Amino acid sequence: MDHRKQLIDMTEKFYIDVVEEFKEGELQIIADSKFKNMFRKKDYDGNIMHLRSCKKEALSIDVRQIEFPAEDEESKEVAGRLEKCLVVFNSLCDSYIQLQVALKKKANKEELKFSEYKEIFQKVQTARNTLNSALHDLDIVYTDYAFEDDEE
């Protein structure tokens, strides 16, 4: 398979199979956090399983297996930005999982200091902002890259 096609397939898999699936789980987590749902039982284990599934899917995308021609700097740029997104995405999943574990402990009457919660929540926010930035950077180069491939 052509290296451009492989890279486009991997990027589409990331956007569709990983990021979109993650967003669904994130919306569920946010919905669970709303005040009106404060007294409902939360599915922390389900959220953790969903996050781990998204991370596993992201880990299955290995851009390094593609062999790029030495002169194809554009493909290397897209691949580099995709790899950065994958690393940041996995970090975000780890942070979210850590937050869900902490909240589950708190729900089970185990001690969770507010400072610990705040620190974990800040990690999630930082990772989310970093991912948004990395996705934006990928979008910039990928849109032109994929468009050029469609023309061929």
Secondary structure, 3 states (H helix, E strand, C coil): CCHHHHHHHHHHHHHHHHHHHHHHHHHHHHHHHCHHHCCCCCCHHHHHHHHHHHHHHHHCCCHHHCCCCCCCHHHHHHHHHHHHHHHHHHHHHHHHHHHHHHHHHHHCCCCCCHHHHHHHHHHHHHHHHHHHHHHHHHHHHHHHHHHHHHHC
